[in-house]
Amino acid sequence: MRPSRLAQYIGMVLALLTATSCSSDDEPTSTSATTTIAVVTSAPATTAAGTVAVTTAIPDTTVTADSAAIAGYRTVVETLASDDLAGRDNLSDGSIAAQEFLIAQLSEFAQPAVAGATGPDAYRQAFGAGTNLIGVIPGTDLADQYVIVGAHYDHLGSDCSLSTSEPDDTICNGATDNATGVAAALAVGRSIAVGSAPRRSVIIALWDAEEDGLLGSAAYAANPIVPLAQTIAYLNFDIQGTDISPSLKNVTVLVGAESGGRNLVNASRAATQASTLDTVMLSLLFGQGRSDYATFVGAGVPTAFFTDATPPCYHTVDDEASIVDYAKLQEQIVTAEALTRDLMNTDSVPTYDAHPTGATYDDAVSIHRLLLQAQPDFPRFSDEDDEVANQFVAALGTIVDEGTDAFDGADVTALLNGTAKIVNAWASGECDGFLAPP
C-alpha cells in the first residue's frame, strides 16, 4: 500500500462537497460533486492460451475454511517476507526470487495468461518498472467474462521506517503489506480451482510496483490480458491479517462496493456473513486511492477493496511474518472466497457506477460504531491525539443521533477531518507486537 496522503486527499474531496443530504435507504446519495470517471477502452485482447472444454456442471458454492490451510498461507507469507528477498523492491534480485516462487504457486492451479510466451514467462506481464504475474482459471458458459482477484507483491526494499529496538535491521519485509494479501489471492484461486468449474473465468493477478504509484495495475489497464469491458469486477487485497488496534482484533474493512451498484453491495454484504469477522463496509472515498483498486475504478471496473487500514507496523522494518494473525487472515479469505464465488456464477452482475459516492450517513454510523469499540485503546495515542479522538467520537455520536435527514455538508466535513486524524494517530503508534497471536 502506498504512503498515506490522507490529509491532502481529504482536502481535495472537501473542496468538491455539496450540502446534499445522504439517505441510508436504497442507494446512498452522494455528498460530493458529480464526477464522471473515464472508462479505459481497448481492443479485445487474446485470452489465455489453450482451449478449455465447456461443461454444464452445477457450480460449487461452498466456501473452504480448513484450519490446515493456514500452513499454506504461512508458507507464502514467510517466504515473501523473508530477509532473503530483501524487501521485494521492484526490479531487484529479491523481486525476481519472489516472482519465481509465486509463479510456482500459480502454476499449481491456474493456467498461464500471457499470450505468445511459454514456460514461466507465460505468467509474466513485463512493463518498464517491473513484472505483473497473472494466471487464469477458465470458466464455462460465461468464460468470456472475468472476475479478477488481485494483490500487489512488491514492497519497499530498505526504504521504510527503522526499528527503535533493532536499529541494525534495515529490511522492509512487508509481511502484512502485502505478503498476506498475496496469500489471500492465491488461496482464493487455489480453492476455486479444485471445485466445480466457475461460469466466468477467474484471473489471479499479482501486481508489481504498487509502492511506486500503482504502476503494475496501471500497466495492466493500459494493456489488459482480457478486455476490461468484459471484466465484471475486481477484488483487491492490501494489508490483511493485522489489527489497527488491539480492541479491533476481530474487525476488518471492505471499501468501495458501491462502485458496482446495488448488486455488488448486496453480494459484498452477503459474503461478510460467511466469516466470523466484523467487516465494516465503507464508501470508496475511505480507501484514499492508495491501492490497486483505484486503477480499476478509474478504468470503469466495479471494485471491492479488502484492507485492515493503516496499522502501527505499516511501512516499518517491524512488519515481519511474526506479527501476522493467521487466524484472522483465514477468516478474511473466507469472506473473499464467498464474494468471488458469488461473482463468478451470479446472474446479478455488478453495474459500474460512474458517479462515486462521497461520504454517507451510513459511513458515519459505521465509523462511530468502530471507534466506540476502539475507544479503550485511545490512551495508546499521544495525549493530544487521545483528546482529539474522544472529541471526534462525541461529535460523531451527535451526528448519528440527529439521523440521516439532518446529515449535511458540515457533517461530511467533520466526518472526513476526524477520520483523517484518527487514521494518522493509529499509523503513528508504536509497533509493539500486540498484533501477534498468542
Salt bridges, closest charged atoms under 4 A:
GLU27 OE2 - ARG262 NE 3.59
GLU78 OE2 - ARG74 NH1 3.83
GLU108 OE1 - ARG190 NH1 2.71
ASP121 OD1 - ARG124 NH1 2.98
ASP141 OD2 - ARG199 NH2 2.86
ASP154 OD1 - HIS152 ND1 3.00
ASP177 OD1 - HIS152 NE2 3.12
ASP177 OD2 - HIS315 NE2 3.07
GLU210 OE1 - HIS152 NE2 3.31
GLU211 OE2 - HIS152 NE2 3.99
GLU211 OE2 - HIS155 ND1 3.28
GLU211 OE1 - HIS315 NE2 3.30
ASP238 OD1 - HIS152 NE2 3.18
ASP243 OD2 - LYS249 NZ 3.44
ASP243 OD1 - LYS328 NZ 2.90
ASP278 OD2 - ARG369 NH1 2.81
ASP308 OD1 - LYS328 NZ 3.54
ASP325 OD2 - LYS249 NZ 3.05
GLU337 OE2 - ARG341 NE 2.82
ASP347 OD1 - ARG199 NH1 2.92
ASP432 OD2 - ARG380 NH2 3.04
